[in-house]
Amino acid sequence: MAKGDNSKVWSVFSLVAALGATAVARKAIDKSWQVGTGKKPPENPADPDIDIWEAVAWAATTGAVVALARMYAQRRAASYYFKSTGTLPPPLRKDGQ
């Protein structure tokens, strides 16, 4: 397989892993928010009717959990890629690998 092909495969694989992780994380966050607060999560934290601290808590929680889920999924995808091809994905290779 040519170097360009590996890069394209990794790009698609990484994107799918990130999107899947984001979707799962958002569902988990929404459910946790409902259980923890007894309210539906804010649809738009910028809405002036939403308390500022609720908007801040929602933004911080969502940002952190989604970023961690994406990072974990992409690390797992890189591990799978390595096991399948014997090399790291193109963006993760160091010079000389």
Secondary structure, DSSP 8 states (H G I E B T S, - for coil): --HHHHHHHHHHHHHHHHHHHHHHHHHHHHHHHHHHHSS---S-TT-TTS-HHHHHHHHHHHHHHHHHHHHHHHHHHHHHHHHHHSS--GGG--TT-
